[in-house]
């Protein structure tokens, strides 16, 4: 399943960790380069830096082929 998670804080990271271990195709969108670096180094996910409400960023993440979109923002 293709899943986009907007937000790479504690909740977003935990979701990405669990979902990627279940062989899902997970993409994380966040504005924080440090959070994305951590996810990129430790998880099998695609990380995109940007605003998760931007249509351009969402299409870059593959929103048109996504099964689930999760907003895990504060």
Secondary structure, 3 states (H helix, E strand, C coil): CEEEEECCCHHHHHHHHHHHHCCCEEEEEECCHHHHHHHHHHCCCEEEECCCCCHHHHHHHCHHHCCEEEECCC
